[in-house]
Amino acid sequence: MSRVKRGVTSHAKHKKILDRAKGFYGRRKNTIRTAKAAVDRAGTNAYIGRKLRKRNFRSLWIQRINAAVREHGLTYGRFIDGLAKAGVEVDRKILSDLAISEPEAFKALVEQAKGALPQAA
């Protein structure tokens, strides 16, 4: 049986890691051991960042909606409650966009939400 030289696969694996480490500073870009650790850590942070981005955008939309709704004399919580009671199913991203780009349409939604809320005595 002939012997197997393993250099080709090792070089390919190393090349893949070093390609992903391009742009890193110092040894992290050209030494396989440090590059592998850096790439692993970068991958972990990228994964976490993808989850955080969703959270950050949702909170941004909520802040924008809250600011726009307070101009019409409501709070964010009461507005969302009113929309739910009115049966309006519009997500926060769209509400935020409406508040910025089409204030008249947003005002109509606010009026609809106000109408669905019970009047405080």
MODELLER restraints for C-alpha pairs under 7 A, 6 or more apart:
rsr = mdl.restraints
at = mdl.atoms
rsr.add(forms.Gaussian(group=physical.xy_distance, feature=features.Distance(at['CA:14:A'], at['CA:32:A']), mean=6.50, stdev=0.5))
rsr.add(forms.Gaussian(group=physical.xy_distance, feature=features.Distance(at['CA:17:A'], at['CA:35:A']), mean=6.90, stdev=0.5))
rsr.add(forms.Gaussian(group=physical.xy_distance, feature=features.Distance(at['CA:17:A'], at['CA:36:A']), mean=6.19, stdev=0.5))
rsr.add(forms.Gaussian(group=physical.xy_distance, feature=features.Distance(at['CA:18:A'], at['CA:29:A']), mean=6.32, stdev=0.5))
rsr.add(forms.Gaussian(group=physical.xy_distance, feature=features.Distance(at['CA:18:A'], at['CA:30:A']), mean=6.45, stdev=0.5))
rsr.add(forms.Gaussian(group=physical.xy_distance, feature=features.Distance(at['CA:18:A'], at['CA:32:A']), mean=6.87, stdev=0.5))
rsr.add(forms.Gaussian(group=physical.xy_distance, feature=features.Distance(at['CA:18:A'], at['CA:35:A']), mean=6.47, stdev=0.5))
rsr.add(forms.Gaussian(group=physical.xy_distance, feature=features.Distance(at['CA:20:A'], at['CA:39:A']), mean=6.71, stdev=0.5))
rsr.add(forms.Gaussian(group=physical.xy_distance, feature=features.Distance(at['CA:21:A'], at['CA:28:A']), mean=6.96, stdev=0.5))
rsr.add(forms.Gaussian(group=physical.xy_distance, feature=features.Distance(at['CA:21:A'], at['CA:29:A']), mean=5.11, stdev=0.5))
rsr.add(forms.Gaussian(group=physical.xy_distance, feature=features.Distance(at['CA:21:A'], at['CA:35:A']), mean=6.06, stdev=0.5))
rsr.add(forms.Gaussian(group=physical.xy_distance, feature=features.Distance(at['CA:21:A'], at['CA:39:A']), mean=6.04, stdev=0.5))
rsr.add(forms.Gaussian(group=physical.xy_distance, feature=features.Distance(at['CA:22:A'], at['CA:29:A']), mean=5.73, stdev=0.5))
rsr.add(forms.Gaussian(group=physical.xy_distance, feature=features.Distance(at['CA:23:A'], at['CA:29:A']), mean=6.82, stdev=0.5))
rsr.add(forms.Gaussian(group=physical.xy_distance, feature=features.Distance(at['CA:27:A'], at['CA:34:A']), mean=6.69, stdev=0.5))
rsr.add(forms.Gaussian(group=physical.xy_distance, feature=features.Distance(at['CA:28:A'], at['CA:34:A']), mean=5.13, stdev=0.5))
rsr.add(forms.Gaussian(group=physical.xy_distance, feature=features.Distance(at['CA:28:A'], at['CA:35:A']), mean=4.46, stdev=0.5))
rsr.add(forms.Gaussian(group=physical.xy_distance, feature=features.Distance(at['CA:28:A'], at['CA:38:A']), mean=6.46, stdev=0.5))
rsr.add(forms.Gaussian(group=physical.xy_distance, feature=features.Distance(at['CA:29:A'], at['CA:35:A']), mean=5.64, stdev=0.5))
rsr.add(forms.Gaussian(group=physical.xy_distance, feature=features.Distance(at['CA:61:A'], at['CA:92:A']), mean=6.03, stdev=0.5))
rsr.add(forms.Gaussian(group=physical.xy_distance, feature=features.Distance(at['CA:61:A'], at['CA:93:A']), mean=5.91, stdev=0.5))
rsr.add(forms.Gaussian(group=physical.xy_distance, feature=features.Distance(at['CA:61:A'], at['CA:96:A']), mean=5.33, stdev=0.5))
rsr.add(forms.Gaussian(group=physical.xy_distance, feature=features.Distance(at['CA:62:A'], at['CA:92:A']), mean=6.78, stdev=0.5))
rsr.add(forms.Gaussian(group=physical.xy_distance, feature=features.Distance(at['CA:64:A'], at['CA:96:A']), mean=5.88, stdev=0.5))
rsr.add(forms.Gaussian(group=physical.xy_distance, feature=features.Distance(at['CA:65:A'], at['CA:76:A']), mean=6.75, stdev=0.5))
rsr.add(forms.Gaussian(group=physical.xy_distance, feature=features.Distance(at['CA:65:A'], at['CA:95:A']), mean=6.73, stdev=0.5))
rsr.add(forms.Gaussian(group=physical.xy_distance, feature=features.Distance(at['CA:65:A'], at['CA:96:A']), mean=5.37, stdev=0.5))
rsr.add(forms.Gaussian(group=physical.xy_distance, feature=features.Distance(at['CA:65:A'], at['CA:99:A']), mean=6.68, stdev=0.5))
rsr.add(forms.Gaussian(group=physical.xy_distance, feature=features.Distance(at['CA:66:A'], at['CA:75:A']), mean=6.28, stdev=0.5))
rsr.add(forms.Gaussian(group=physical.xy_distance, feature=features.Distance(at['CA:66:A'], at['CA:76:A']), mean=4.65, stdev=0.5))
rsr.add(forms.Gaussian(group=physical.xy_distance, feature=features.Distance(at['CA:68:A'], at['CA:99:A']), mean=6.17, stdev=0.5))
rsr.add(forms.Gaussian(group=physical.xy_distance, feature=features.Distance(at['CA:69:A'], at['CA:75:A']), mean=6.22, stdev=0.5))
rsr.add(forms.Gaussian(group=physical.xy_distance, feature=features.Distance(at['CA:69:A'], at['CA:76:A']), mean=6.46, stdev=0.5))
rsr.add(forms.Gaussian(group=physical.xy_distance, feature=features.Distance(at['CA:79:A'], at['CA:110:A']), mean=6.89, stdev=0.5))
rsr.add(forms.Gaussian(group=physical.xy_distance, feature=features.Distance(at['CA:79:A'], at['CA:113:A']), mean=5.97, stdev=0.5))
rsr.add(forms.Gaussian(group=physical.xy_distance, feature=features.Distance(at['CA:82:A'], at['CA:113:A']), mean=4.11, stdev=0.5))
rsr.add(forms.Gaussian(group=physical.xy_distance, feature=features.Distance(at['CA:82:A'], at['CA:114:A']), mean=6.15, stdev=0.5))
rsr.add(forms.Gaussian(group=physical.xy_distance, feature=features.Distance(at['CA:82:A'], at['CA:116:A']), mean=5.43, stdev=0.5))
rsr.add(forms.Gaussian(group=physical.xy_distance, feature=features.Distance(at['CA:82:A'], at['CA:117:A']), mean=5.23, stdev=0.5))
rsr.add(forms.Gaussian(group=physical.xy_distance, feature=features.Distance(at['CA:83:A'], at['CA:113:A']), mean=4.79, stdev=0.5))
rsr.add(forms.Gaussian(group=physical.xy_distance, feature=features.Distance(at['CA:85:A'], at['CA:116:A']), mean=5.86, stdev=0.5))
rsr.add(forms.Gaussian(group=physical.xy_distance, feature=features.Distance(at['CA:86:A'], at['CA:112:A']), mean=6.91, stdev=0.5))
rsr.add(forms.Gaussian(group=physical.xy_distance, feature=features.Distance(at['CA:86:A'], at['CA:113:A']), mean=6.23, stdev=0.5))
rsr.add(forms.Gaussian(group=physical.xy_distance, feature=features.Distance(at['CA:86:A'], at['CA:116:A']), mean=5.26, stdev=0.5))
rsr.add(forms.Gaussian(group=physical.xy_distance, feature=features.Distance(at['CA:98:A'], at['CA:105:A']), mean=6.82, stdev=0.5))
rsr.add(forms.Gaussian(group=physical.xy_distance, feature=features.Distance(at['CA:98:A'], at['CA:106:A']), mean=5.67, stdev=0.5))
rsr.add(forms.Gaussian(group=physical.xy_distance, feature=features.Distance(at['CA:99:A'], at['CA:106:A']), mean=5.43, stdev=0.5))
